[in-house]
Amino acid sequence: MLHIWRRGKGRLTGELGRTRYGRTLLSQKAVRAPRFLRLLPSGRVNGFLQPGHGASRSQGSGLCPDAQGGSERLEEAVYRNIQACKELAQTTRTAYGPNGMNKMVINHLEKLFVTNDAATILRELEVQHPAAKMIVMASHMQEQEVGDGTNFVLVFAGALLELAEELLRIGLSVSEVIEGYEIACRKAHEILPNLVCCSAKNLRDVDEVSSLLRTSIMSKQYGNEVFLAKLIAEACVSIFPDSGHFNVDNIRVCKILGSGISSSSVLHGMVFKKETEGDVTSVKDAKIAVYSCPFDGTITETKGTVLIKTAEELMNFSKGEENLMDTQVKAIADTGANVVVTGGKVADMALHYANKYNIMLVRLNSKWDLRRLCKTVGATALPRLTPPVLEEMGHCDSVCLSEVGDTQVVVFKHEKEDGAISTIVLRGSTDNLMDDIERAVDDGVNTFKVLTRDKRLVPGGGATEIELAKQITSYGETCPGLEQYAIKKFAEAFEAIPRALAENSGVKANEVISKLYAVHQEGNKNVGLDIEAEVPAVKDMLEAGILDTYLGKYWAIKLATNAAVTVLRVDQIIMAKPAGGPKPPSGKKDWDDDQND
């Protein structure tokens, strides 16, 4: 008989029987015995107990221990990874949809964010768990690829992993679950083009574009979506080039505290929260010279000493400096330039001569702002204070100092609408509110960019997900082998989206999903959840104008599946730690300095 002792737990006994291959087996009676057993050459049994059960490790060579000293099975590592990802998905799930709750996030710099934008929440949270980081990476990839739908990726990947856990617990292997998920993902991408309900016809029509952007803005600013969609559509259409290559950086946002959202407006050109340096505050038909250097006299590279003996010499020295600055500013004015934008400080003497020659002076501290302004007005930034030639000067219809609320702003304005850059001036009562509106604007602009790449649209409000779930479940029934269970679970994971929408809207999710399935069985592909109804109800999403981009759905399904499969493939997390040994001496970095001591 084999006696196995556990401290404080009494003893468990089991009989050892030898198979014909010489391996040691434990009978059914000792199910709570050590997890790993093996017979040593001497005939002794070497075993490990589960970590935390109070038994010390047996002596002799054992299995490869993890960081805590115990051994881990494949499933345990997978289950822990799945649990971490589920926790993350659960955090952002309540923020999904127009009725989603806001999260109050305080980052490592103690800056406060109040938002329901999953991309912002994840960017400001420091996710430590390596498996959860994979889901975060998939969400970031969705943000870069599409610019919207980050929460969809999190919720869907979380649902896939939760259902994968059920399959693993009933006995399926990880490889079977992964294979089933990959087959189902390919099938979803085959079905998706058939679910397209309409396409954008004319991306230069403000009203049509406004109706298409409404859905993506609604999830961030429910109630203000009509007004904001109109603003964003005007800004996007005004700078949409004939080539069709739309750049999201060409839509700028300027946030000015005060008033309300309804006071926001669009300007063709750029707006800076700055004041002019000189006396001139308004110029029509502006010719603009841009300098990346300070607007000041040239300073010698080396230090020099001037010996002045008399008052007359002092006067002549000062006058020489003044004459030099006068000559430089006059040369700039003679080229026809009436606005100077500089990236450095403005000297008092240079300011005096700029006022004398009626030149408007604007100082921009940010080199990015300087570059964007050059792009807007068609100027070249000069590195030295030299008179610009005609090709290096920019032009815009007017530059003026204006007051919005109690904030001074400099506006570079193009009267014609096909400018290179458009600015949305946002007004709001608090900084947090304006930050959230800016994120809604960002989503709207990204949606417009996606539409320039692919004009196809699919119904929103959970309609696409339920139809995919219905068709993939039917496909799973026809598949032989154990993969069919994973395929059906993949279809079931799509229910997480309308379920999250329903729960956040305060209606019973099970009733909504059963109604959606019933309507879709009749062939109504475009019917989704009616979030405005007080009872569980459904309506046609195409008629309601709730539409999602085809590319957004395509990438979200692909990235979420890839992330879930990657997490399932991991059976061990090995973290490297710094090796021991002497540390290099700190202090002096330059070893040659000791010669000077």
Secondary structure, DSSP 8 states (H G I E B T S, - for coil): -EEEE-TTS-EEEE-EEE-TT--EEE-GGGTTS-SEEEE-TTS-EEEE--TTSS----SS--S---TTSS---HHHHHHHHHHHHHHHHHHHHTT-STT---EEEE-TT--EEEE--HHHHHHHS----HHHHHHHHHHHHHHHHTSS-HHHHHHHHHHHHHHHHHHHHTT--HHHHHHHHHHHHHHHHHHGGGG--EE---TT-HHHHHHHHHHHHHTTSTTSHHHHHHHHHHHHHHT--TT----GGGEEEEEEEBS-GGG-EEEEEEEES--BSSS--EEEEEEEEEESS-BS----SS-------SHHHHHHHHHHHHHHHHHHHHHHHHTT--EEEESS-B-HHHHHHHHHTT-EEEE---HHHHHHHHHHHT--EESSS----GGG-EEEEEEEEEEETTEEEEEEE-SSS--S-EEEEEEESSHHHHHHHHHHHHHHHHHHHHHHH--EEEETTTHHHHHHHHHHHHHHHH--STHHHHHHHHHHHTTHHHHHHHHHHTS-HHHHHHHHHHHHHTT-TTEEE-TTSSSS-EEEHHHHT-EEEHHHHHHHHHHHHHHHHHHHH-----------S-----S-S-GGGGGG-
